[in-house]
Amino acid sequence: MLNGLIGKKVGMTEVVDAKGRRFAATVVEVGPCMVSQLKTEATDGYDAVQVTFGRRRLSRVSKPLRGHFAKANVAPGVVTREFERAGEGELKVGQAVNVGEVFKVGDVVDVEGVSKGKGYAGVIKRHGFAGFPASRGTHEYFRHGGSIGNRSFPGRVFKGLRMAGQMGNRKVTIGNLRVCQVMPEDNAVVILGAAPGADGSLLIVKHAAKQRKSTEQSAKQG
């Protein structure tokens, strides 16, 4: 099938394990995603499966995309992404891919989304700076970031310097989260931990690219 699907964040909840421990979890509505194109090495130079999620009004879709989706006999989706093939199973254009065909309990996944936008923030809130002493002659300089460079060398501000600016509203990927429940009847999964974004925002859920070894696995191998 595929190595991931497109979904929508429903909200957060908590789960309780057999030992009575409670963990924060995120409910994600994943799929069904419609296959809109199959890309191959011969025609496109690489292998991938293009899928679309949701449904968009036809008046909001450009004519080239209308033709693209009409060729696949698929309704225009809200978001379209490409995924790699994974596992067995034949895929056809126009086919619906459901959550139960891609994920199972115990899978380790990476969740990609856009974090909540928090507006313009200073260096203390945005980067965790300590600020300046509240005494010892400090005057109207309590929450500033301090020096950002020298005059003679380098004579400029280095790129990437931590400063005040837009906080949040950027692409974030949370890696190595575990699927604790799959609900095929609701097209949803429950993932341990927090996923980026607000409730209702779009998410990309993929099988983990770099799976982190658990403490138990490391102990066995060590």
C-alpha positions as CSV (number, residue, x, y, z in Angstrom):
1,M,0.0,0.0,0.0
2,L,1.4,3.4,1.1
3,N,3.8,4.6,3.7
4,G,1.4,7.3,4.9
5,L,-1.9,9.2,4.5
6,I,-3.4,12.6,4.8
7,G,-5.6,13.4,7.8
8,K,-7.2,16.0,10.0
9,K,-6.6,16.6,13.7
10,V,-9.7,16.0,15.7
11,G,-8.5,16.8,19.1
12,M,-6.6,15.5,22.2
13,T,-7.7,12.9,24.7
14,E,-6.0,10.5,27.2
15,V,-5.5,6.7,27.2
16,V,-4.9,4.4,30.1
17,D,-2.7,1.4,29.8
18,A,-2.9,-2.0,31.6
19,K,-0.9,-0.6,34.6
20,G,-3.3,2.3,35.1
21,R,-0.9,4.9,33.7
22,R,-2.5,7.8,31.8
23,F,-0.9,9.2,28.6
24,A,-1.9,12.2,26.5
25,A,-3.0,11.2,23.0
26,T,-4.2,12.8,19.7
27,V,-7.1,11.6,17.7
28,V,-6.5,12.0,13.9
29,E,-9.1,11.4,11.2
30,V,-7.0,9.8,8.5
31,G,-8.4,9.2,5.1
32,P,-10.0,7.9,3.2
33,C,-7.6,9.2,0.5
34,M,-8.4,8.8,-3.2
35,V,-5.6,7.8,-5.5
36,S,-5.4,10.5,-8.2
37,Q,-2.2,9.5,-10.0
38,L,0.3,6.7,-10.2
39,K,3.8,7.9,-11.0
40,T,6.4,5.5,-12.4
41,E,10.0,5.5,-13.2
42,A,9.3,5.2,-17.0
43,T,7.0,8.2,-17.3
44,D,7.9,10.5,-14.4
45,G,11.4,9.4,-13.5
46,Y,10.4,8.1,-10.0
47,D,7.9,5.9,-8.3
48,A,5.2,7.5,-6.2
49,V,1.4,7.5,-5.5
50,Q,-0.5,10.8,-5.5
51,V,-3.5,10.9,-3.3
52,T,-6.0,13.6,-2.4
53,F,-8.0,14.1,0.9
54,G,-11.3,15.8,1.5
55,R,-13.5,17.6,-1.0
56,R,-13.2,21.1,-2.5
57,R,-15.9,23.1,-4.2
58,L,-15.4,23.0,-8.0
59,S,-15.5,26.8,-8.2
60,R,-12.4,26.9,-6.1
61,V,-10.4,24.5,-8.4
62,S,-8.4,25.7,-11.4
63,K,-9.2,24.3,-14.9
64,P,-5.9,22.3,-15.2
65,L,-6.7,20.6,-11.8
66,R,-10.3,20.0,-12.8
67,G,-9.0,18.1,-15.8
68,H,-6.4,16.2,-13.7
69,F,-9.0,15.0,-11.2
70,A,-11.6,14.3,-13.9
71,K,-9.1,12.0,-15.7
72,A,-8.7,10.0,-12.5
73,N,-12.5,10.1,-12.0
74,V,-11.9,11.6,-8.5
75,A,-13.5,14.6,-6.8
76,P,-11.1,17.5,-6.3
77,G,-9.6,17.3,-2.8
78,V,-8.6,19.9,-0.2
79,V,-5.0,18.8,-0.2
80,T,-3.0,16.5,-2.5
81,R,0.3,14.8,-1.6
82,E,2.6,12.0,-2.9
83,F,3.6,9.0,-0.9
84,E,5.9,6.0,-1.4
85,R,4.6,2.5,-1.9
86,A,5.0,0.2,1.1
87,G,4.0,-3.4,1.6
88,E,1.9,-5.4,-0.7
89,G,-1.3,-4.7,-2.5
90,E,-2.1,-3.3,-5.9
91,L,-3.2,0.3,-6.3
92,K,-5.4,1.7,-9.1
93,V,-6.3,5.3,-10.0
94,G,-9.6,6.3,-8.4
95,Q,-9.2,3.7,-5.6
96,A,-9.9,4.7,-2.0
97,V,-7.2,4.0,0.6
98,N,-8.5,3.6,4.1
99,V,-6.7,3.9,7.5
100,G,-6.9,0.2,8.3
101,E,-4.9,-0.7,5.1
102,V,-1.9,1.6,6.0
103,F,-1.7,1.6,9.9
104,K,-2.0,-0.9,12.7
105,V,-1.6,-0.7,16.4
106,G,2.0,-0.4,17.5
107,D,3.2,1.4,14.3
108,V,5.7,4.2,14.9
109,V,4.8,7.3,12.8
110,D,6.0,10.8,12.0
111,V,3.3,13.5,12.1
112,E,3.7,16.6,10.0
113,G,1.6,19.7,10.3
114,V,1.6,23.5,10.7
115,S,2.0,24.7,14.3
116,K,-0.3,27.2,15.9
117,G,0.5,30.8,15.0
118,K,1.2,32.9,18.1
119,G,1.9,36.3,16.5
120,Y,5.0,38.4,17.0
121,A,7.0,37.3,20.1
122,G,10.1,38.5,21.9
123,V,13.2,36.5,22.5
124,I,12.2,35.3,26.0
125,K,8.9,33.8,24.9
126,R,10.1,32.7,21.5
127,H,13.6,31.3,22.4
128,G,13.6,31.0,26.1
129,F,16.2,33.7,26.8
130,A,16.8,34.6,30.4
131,G,16.6,38.4,30.0
132,F,18.7,40.9,32.0
133,P,19.0,41.4,35.8
134,A,16.2,43.3,37.4
135,S,18.7,45.3,39.4
136,R,22.4,46.4,39.2
137,G,21.6,49.5,37.2
138,T,19.6,47.8,34.4
139,H,17.4,50.4,32.9
140,E,14.5,49.7,30.4
141,Y,16.4,46.7,29.1
142,F,14.9,43.8,31.0
143,R,13.5,41.6,28.2
144,H,15.9,42.5,25.4
145,G,18.1,40.0,23.5
146,G,21.4,41.7,24.0
147,S,24.2,42.2,21.4
148,I,23.6,40.8,17.9
149,G,27.2,41.4,16.5
150,N,30.3,43.6,16.3
151,R,31.0,46.6,14.2
152,S,34.3,45.8,12.5
153,F,33.9,42.0,12.2
154,P,31.7,40.6,10.9
155,G,30.1,44.0,10.3
156,R,26.7,42.3,9.8
157,V,24.2,40.1,11.6
158,F,24.6,36.4,11.0
159,K,21.8,34.6,9.4
160,G,19.7,32.5,11.7
161,L,20.5,34.6,14.8
162,R,17.8,34.1,17.4
163,M,15.8,37.3,17.6
164,A,12.2,38.5,18.1
165,G,9.8,37.6,15.3
166,Q,6.9,35.4,14.2
167,M,6.3,32.6,16.6
168,G,4.6,29.4,15.4
169,N,2.7,29.1,12.1
170,R,5.4,27.0,10.5
171,K,5.9,23.4,9.3
172,V,6.7,21.1,12.2
173,T,7.3,17.3,12.1
174,I,7.0,15.3,15.4
175,G,8.9,12.0,15.0
176,N,8.5,8.6,16.5
177,L,5.0,8.7,17.9
178,R,3.2,5.4,18.4
179,V,-0.2,4.4,17.2
180,C,-2.2,3.0,20.1
181,Q,-5.6,2.5,18.5
182,V,-7.0,2.2,15.0
183,M,-10.7,2.8,14.4
184,P,-11.5,1.8,10.7
185,E,-15.2,2.5,11.1
186,D,-14.4,6.1,12.0
187,N,-11.4,6.5,9.7
188,A,-9.3,7.5,12.7
189,V,-6.2,6.6,14.7
190,V,-5.2,7.5,18.2
191,I,-1.6,8.5,18.5
192,L,0.3,8.8,21.8
193,G,1.6,12.3,22.3
194,A,0.8,15.7,20.8
195,A,0.5,16.5,17.1
196,P,1.2,20.0,15.8
197,G,-1.5,22.5,14.8
198,A,-5.0,23.4,16.0
199,D,-8.0,21.1,16.0
200,G,-9.3,20.7,12.5
201,S,-5.9,21.4,10.9
202,L,-4.5,19.1,8.2
203,L,-1.8,16.5,9.1
204,I,0.4,14.2,7.2
205,V,0.9,10.9,9.0
206,K,3.8,8.6,7.7
207,H,5.6,5.6,9.0
208,A,8.7,6.8,10.8
209,A,11.6,7.6,8.6
210,K,14.2,7.2,11.4
211,Q,12.7,5.0,14.0
212,R,14.2,5.6,17.5
213,K,15.2,2.5,19.4
214,S,13.3,2.0,22.7
215,T,15.1,1.5,26.0
216,E,14.1,-2.2,26.0
217,Q,15.4,-2.8,22.5
218,S,18.7,-1.1,23.4
219,A,19.1,-3.2,26.5
220,K,18.5,-6.5,24.6
221,Q,21.1,-5.6,21.9
222,G,23.6,-4.3,24.4
